[in-house]
Amino acid sequence: MADWGQRAKDKDRDAAIKLIEAAAARGQIVDVDKTKRIQEVKTAGTVGEIELITRGLAVAPAAAAGVPTEPPPVSTPGPPVNPTFQQYAPPTAPRVTEPDPTPPPAVQYGEPLTPSAGTSISTPPMIKRSGGAGKLVLIIVLIVFAGIAVPSFFGIKALVDGIDELDGIDGIGGGDADVFSAEGFEEMIDAVEEETGTTEVFSLSMYPDYAVVDVPTESTGTRYIGYRFDGDLVETFKNKSTDDRRFDLRDLDVEVLQKVLADARKLVEDPTSNYVIVRPPYTDNAWISAYATNDFSETGYLTATLNGKIVMEYPPS
């Protein structure tokens, strides 16, 4: 088996381009997706990159391109398997979250000193009895308060800003159907269950603002229907067979999927496009594949288990 990090050759790229063109001719992908994939194949540096770009376009796209693929389970020979559909997400520019310049609110301790008619505000006894010592005690109290309150405020603010930044990156979420948020992910599952009567699927592909799921048509068997969820669930295609096993969408943790995608984005500088694919593994227990690329066609990808443990990443960190 070839190494995913092995340098790609012209014959690998030519085979992958033919695979993409054939998928477009069948209507499996649109012209914009075809153009984007061909462009990325031409600049792909490794066979692993080519495998991810062409994944889902045929039963064994990697084998057609001369790149490594996972061995299918032993099964009784049957009719030829049609390709599965994967929609590629167009690149989007990352949105930068500006820091909140608003300073922390002033905190007043104790009741305000409001003089009544004919009276005046007197100096606190502690300071009045001993001017120097009283002031020193007051200064120490203020220093202790500042040492606790200020770091706590900015620490909490940094945590909140970090969460907001992750949710606000165009490459991760924030679209019409933010499937990487807990609410958006649950809406997608509910829509699938309402339309099909099940939450079992053969595969799930998640993009910044939509998702694609392959849902079995029967309680047993390999026929399935492909759906796209972008706030509404729309049927996109049907297929008679797949080698993938079933799994339940409700067994997935969206926080793990979001973290794995964030880790993949760290593998390239200024990522502009990314997606996650979830499907049952054959050998290495890597259910999740995350992919990120930038405007220079530099790519990073990794695979992980359902609990987020990284199995493989490229380029290595």
N, C-alpha and C positions, 0 to 999 in steps of 0.2 A: 504494500500500500504506500503510495507516495505521501510525502510530508506536506501538510497544508502550507508550510512556509517555503516550499520549494518554488524556485523561480518559474514563472509561467513562460511557455514558448509560443511562437507564432501559431503552431498547429493547435494548441490549446485554445487560443483566442478565436481562431477561425472556426473551430468546431462549436464553440459557445455562441458565436454570432449566428451560425446556421440554425442553432437551436432556438435562439430568440426570434429570428425571422420566421421560422416555421410556426412558432406560437402566435406571432402576430397575424400570419396568414390564416390561421384557424379561428382568429377572433378571440383568442385567449387573453391577449393583452392589447391595449390601445396603442396608437402610433407614438404618443408622447412617451409612454413607458418603454416602447421598443427603442426609440432613439436614445433615451437616457441609459438604458442597459447596455446598448452597443457601445456607447461612448465610454462607459465605465469598464467594459470588458477590454477595450483597446488600451486602456491605461492601467489595467490590473497588473500588479507586480508578482503575484503568487497564484498558485493553483487554488488555494483556499479562497481567495477573493472571487475568482471565477465561479467556484462552486456556490457561494452565497448569492452572487448576482443572478445565476440561472436556476437557483433552487425553486422547485415547484413548477417548472415549465415542462417537465417530463417525468416519467417514472424514475429514471436514474439520470438526471441532467449531468451530474458530475462524471458519470461513466462516459457519457457521450462526449464530454469535453476533455477526457483524459485526466481527470482530477479525482482525488479520493472521494469515496462515498461510503456510507454505512451499509453493511451487508443486510439484505432483507431476510426475514425469517423464512424457514423452509415451509413451503405450501404446495398444495396440489396445483399443477399447471392449469391455467384457465384462459379466458379470452385476453387479448392484449389490453393493457391498462392505458387509458387516455391520460393526458397530462392534467395536473391540478393547476389551479389559477392562483397567481399571486400578483397583487397590484403594487407597483413600486411607488413610493411617496416622492413627489417632487421636492427639491431642496428648498428650504426656507431659511431666512436669515434669523440668527438668534436674537431674541429680545433681551436687552440688558436691563436688569432691575436696578433703578437708581436708589442709593441709600437715603433713608428718611433723615432730612436735616433737622427735624424738629427736636429741640433739646428736651430732656426729661422734665416733667412738671415739678415746680417747687412744692415741697412738702412742709406743711405747718404743723407743729406739734403743740398740743395743749390748746386751751381756749384763748381766743384773741383778747388782748388787753384793751378794753374800751372804757375810757374814763367817763364817769358820770358827772353830772353838773356839780361844779364846785369842788371837784377832786382832781388830783393829778396822778399820773402813773409813777409809782415809786420804783426805785432800783431793786431788783431781786435781792433777798437777804444774803444769799451766798456771796454775791459780788460786793454788796454794800459793806459786809463785815470785813472782808479782806479783798481789796481791789485787785492786787496782783495775783494772789492765789486763786480767787474766784474766776478771774479771766482765764487763768491757765487751765483750770478744770473744764471750763466751757469750751476752750479750744480743743482740749483732748477729746471731749465728747463729740464735737463736730468732726474731728479727724476720723474717729472710729466710725461714726455714721457714714462719712464719705467713703471710707475704705470698704464698707459693706454694701451700701446702697448703690453707689455708682457702678462698681463691677457687676453687681447683680442685674442692674438695669440693662447695661450694654450687653451682658452675656445673654439675657433673655431676648433682647432685641436682635442679636446676631443669630440666635436660633430661629426666631420667627422669620427673619430676612432670608435665612438659608432655605427654609421650607418654601417661602414665597418664590425664591429664585428658582428652585427646582420645578415648582408648578408652572412658573411663568416662562420657561425656556420654550421657544417655539418648537424645537426639535423633540421635546418630551411630551408636552401637552398644551392645553389652552385653546384648542380648536373648537369647532362647533360640537363635536362629540369627543370630549377629553377622556378617552378610554383608559388613560393611565391614572386618573383620579379614582378614589374609592367610589364616589357617586356615579361617575361615568361608566366605570367597569360594571357596577351593579345594574345600571340601566341597560347595558348591552346584554347581560345575562338574562334579565327579565324579558327583554324583547325577543331573544332567541327562544326562551321557554314558552312565551305566549304564542309565538308563531308556529313552533314545531312540536310543542308538548314535551320537550326534553332539554336538558342542559349538557347532554353527552355530545362530544364532537370528535372528529378525527384530527383536526389541526386548528390552530388559532394564530393569525398574523395581526400584530398591532402596530399601527402607524400613529403619527402625532395626533390626528384628529379623526381617525376612523379605524375599523377593524374588519377582518375577513375571517369567516368561520366556515368550516366544512362539516355539515350536520348530517348524520345518518338518516336515511329515509325510513328505516325499519329497526325493530329492536335487535335483530340479528342481520348479518349480511354486510356487504361492502359498498352498496350504492349510497350516494350522498348528494346533497344540494349545497352549493356555495352561496353564502349570503354576505352582503356588505352592510355594516352598521355605521352610519354617520349621524346618528340621532334618530334615524328611521332604519328599519331592517328591510333590505331589498334583495330579492333573489337575483343572482347573477348568472348562474350556470348549473348544470347537472352533470353527474358522471356516474358511470356504472360500477367503478371499482377503485379501491385504494389498498395499499399495503399497510397503511397506518392503523394502529390500534386505537380504540376508543378511550376517552378520558372525560371526566366531569369538570366543567368550567368552575363549579363551586369549590373544587379542590385546590384552585390556584389562589395564591396570595398576591394581590396587585402591588403591595409594597415591595415584595421581592422582585417582581417584574420591573418596577420602576427603578429599583436599585441596580439591577443587572444592566439595564439600559444606560443608566448614569455612568456605570463603570466602563461600558463600551465607549461612551462618548469621550472619556478621559484618554483613550488610546490614540486620538487624533487631535490636531490643533484646530480650533474653531469649527467643530462639526456643524454641518447644515442639513444633513439628512440622516435618518436612522429608523430602524424598526426592530421588532422582536417577533420571533416565531416560536410557538410552543407546540411540540409534537412528541409522542412517546419515543424514547431512544431505543436503539437496537443493542448496543453493547456497553456504553460508558456511563449510563445513567444521566446523561446530559439532556434534559428536557427542553431547556431554554437556549435559544441562539439569539444573540443581540449583535446588531451591525450598525456601524456609523461611518460616514464619509464626509469630506469637506469639498470646497470648491476646487481644490487642486487634485481631486480624485484620489486623495490619500485615504486609506481605509483602516478601520480597526474592528475587530470582531472577537467575540468570546462565546463560550458555551458554559452552562451552569446547571446545577441540579435544581429541583423544585424548592429547596430551602435557600438557594442563592449561592451555594458553594461553587466557586469557579473551577471548571474542569480543564479548559483550554483557553488561551487568549493569544491574539496576534495584533500588533507586534508584542513580544513579551515585555512585561514591565520590569 
